[in-house]
């Protein structure tokens, strides 16, 4: 199994009740694609940090729902 397959399996095995609400949208993807032309490494860092922030917000939202 290659690295991309492992990454996809990791994502698939992660239970996310509201995962679609915290996905990147087309505008985000296009902005990162444009940035990749200028600095591909910065785009990768930005995508990772953006995903981390989205995950953090999803976790906070889930915690608020459970607290109610």
Phi, psi and omega in degrees: 000128181276175185300317180295323176295320178296319179297315179297320177296320179300314180296315181297324182281346180277117181283124179225110183290325181239039185301324182294331180291342184243023176273161173289144176256176185300321180299317178298315182296316180296317179300319179289325178296319178295317179296327181297330178296327182275317185206091184300324181291321177295322178296319179295315178299315180297316179299318179296312180297322179295316177297320178297316179295319178298316179296321179297315179294322177297318180294319178297318179299317179296319180295322178296320179296320181288332181285338182283000000 
